[in-house]
Each structure stands twice: as C-alpha cells, then as structure tokens.
Amino acid sequence: MMGLTANIMPLWGITIAIGRLDNHKKLYFSSISG
C-alpha cells in the first residue's frame, strides 16, 4: 500500500503543477487581451 502511494504522489504533484501553469496562462492571456 505504501509503495503504491509513493508511486502516485509524484504524478499527483506533476498534475497539480500542470494545472497551475494552465491557470497562469489563462490569467496571462486574459490580462493581455482584456
């Protein structure tokens, strides 16, 4: 069980990082266009 969690956690961190980058891009483009 612990091994499975250890394997999932890095993927979870990457997913969050990508989501944050996507949000920053939306804010950036909306501030340029608006």
Phi, psi and omega in degrees: 000314180296323178297319180297316179298319180297328179283327183282322186305314177300320179296321179298318178297319179295318180299317179296317181298316179295319179298320179293318178299320180296319178295319179296321179297318180297316179296319182297311182292324180291327179288328178289313186282336188256000000 
